[in-house]
Amino acid sequence: MLIALAATALAAAGLIAYRSTGKAPSAKAIAAAALPAMAAELARAPSGFVLLAGDSHAAALHLPCNSVNVAVKGLKAHDVRSQLSRLPIPTEPSRVLLVVGSNDILRKHEPLRRVDDWAAEMQRTIALFRQVVVTAIPPLGGEAIGQFDPEAVRIYSQRLKAMCSSGGCLYVDPWRALRSKLFGEARSSVMADGLHPADYSAPAHELAEILCSKPAPEGVESVMAD
């Protein structure tokens, strides 16, 4: 699968960066080091492939159709836009999946004061492609709430929903089953850690029905953000 090659390229890029500097590389450094391998993979991508981009949530998704996954753990919205702007994509993907936002809602960055800037970055990224699917931000486990803002999960997701309702993208929430009564907080026992679900298979299956289908997605899937 093309998707496996992307993961190998990222692992190699991280190892090279670590050996050259003696410290763990940043997400941006890993993404930059992996650009040549990603470009080579995109050059081989068949017509109709799906492009996955974003953070560690996107990186964890596996689709049953031809796909290239260029997601990198730790990337923020502006990093994803920069990465995609630099990548040569000779064959236009049939769809592009964006899973972005978890790394933008650290409390220390005051995410509720930066909603407009974040939404503008997402809008610019969406404009790079014709068929874009964006997901809501996944909920947070209890151990992450001290560092990450669950209210920002709700508000940022609402902005994505409003953005897509105006056209240009399809908004979906494949993380619904993980959420508690509070949109930004996860139910107990469904997360591997504070940020990542224990099982990505159900979200991946739901997304595959949209991304791997032949007809282009139309309309907007709604989600209640309590």
ZAGU-10637 format. One line per 10 residues: their letters; for each residue x, y, z of C-alpha. Coordinates in steps of 0.25 Angstrom, whole numbers. Layout:
a> X/Y/Z  ...
//
This chain:
mlialaatal> 0/0/0  5/14/-3  1/18/11  11/9/17  23/16/9  19/29/15  20/24/29  34/18/26  39/31/20  35/39/33
aaagliayrs> 41/29/42  54/30/34  54/45/34  52/45/49  64/36/51  73/44/42  69/57/48  72/51/62  86/45/58  90/58/52
tgkapsakai> 86/67/64  86/58/76  72/62/80  58/59/76  54/66/63  42/75/63  30/72/54  34/82/44  48/77/43  42/63/41
aaaalpamaa> 32/68/30  43/75/23  53/64/23  42/54/18  38/64/6  47/56/-4  41/43/-1  27/48/-1  29/55/-14  34/42/-20
elarapsgfv> 22/35/-15  13/45/-20  20/44/-34  16/29/-34  2/31/-29  -9/26/-39  -21/34/-44  -32/35/-34  -23/33/-21  -27/39/-8
llagdshaaa> -17/49/-1  -17/49/14  -11/61/22  -10/67/36  -6/62/49  -4/49/56  -19/46/55  -18/46/40  -5/38/41  -12/27/48
lhlpcnsvnv> -23/25/38  -22/14/28  -31/13/16  -35/1/7  -32/9/-6  -20/15/-13  -16/26/-3  -3/35/0  -2/39/14  7/51/17
avkglkahdv> 2/54/31  12/57/42  11/56/57  11/69/63  8/78/51  -1/91/53  -10/97/43  0/107/37  10/95/36  1/87/28
rsqlsrlpip> -2/98/19  13/100/17  16/85/15  5/84/4  9/96/-3  23/91/-4  19/77/-9  19/74/-24  6/67/-27  6/63/-42
tepsrvllvv> -7/55/-41  -18/63/-35  -24/54/-24  -39/50/-25  -41/55/-10  -32/61/0  -34/58/15  -30/68/25  -29/65/40  -24/77/47
gsndilrkhe> -25/85/60  -21/76/72  -7/83/72  -13/97/71  -21/96/84  -11/96/94  -15/105/106  -2/112/106  -5/117/92  -18/123/96
plrrvddwaa> -26/116/85  -39/123/88  -32/136/84  -26/130/71  -39/124/65  -39/134/54  -25/132/50  -26/117/51  -39/117/42  -32/126/32
emqrtialfr> -20/116/31  -30/105/29  -37/113/18  -24/115/10  -21/100/11  -35/96/7  -33/105/-5  -21/97/-10  -30/86/-15  -44/83/-22
qvvvtaippl> -49/72/-13  -46/73/1  -52/66/13  -49/72/27  -52/65/40  -56/71/54  -45/71/64  -45/58/72  -49/59/87  -38/60/98
ggeaigqfdp> -36/49/109  -36/54/123  -21/54/125  -19/64/113  -29/74/118  -19/81/127  -11/84/114  -21/85/103  -34/93/103  -47/84/101
eavriysqrl> -55/97/98  -46/100/87  -49/86/81  -63/90/80  -61/104/75  -51/100/65  -60/89/60  -71/98/59  -63/108/50  -60/97/41
kamcssggcl> -74/93/40  -78/107/36  -67/108/26  -71/96/19  -86/100/19  -82/111/10  -76/102/0  -62/97/-3  -61/85/6  -69/74/13
yvdpwralrs> -69/74/28  -70/61/36  -69/56/50  -64/41/50  -60/43/65  -75/44/70  -75/31/77  -63/35/85  -69/48/90  -76/49/104
klfgearssv> -88/59/106  -77/70/105  -73/71/91  -58/73/94  -57/62/104  -56/47/101  -63/36/108  -56/28/118  -47/16/113  -47/20/98
madglhpady> -34/27/98  -20/21/97  -15/34/104  -20/48/105  -20/51/91  -21/38/83  -32/28/82  -29/14/85  -35/9/72  -36/17/59
sapahelaei> -43/6/51  -57/11/53  -53/26/49  -45/20/37  -57/12/32  -66/23/33  -56/32/25  -54/21/15  -68/21/11  -67/36/7
lcskpapegv> -52/36/2  -52/23/-6  -65/24/-12  -66/27/-27  -76/39/-27  -70/52/-22  -76/55/-8  -87/66/-8  -93/74/3  -89/75/17
esvmad> -90/65/28  -95/72/41  -91/70/55  -97/75/68  -87/82/76  -92/83/90
//
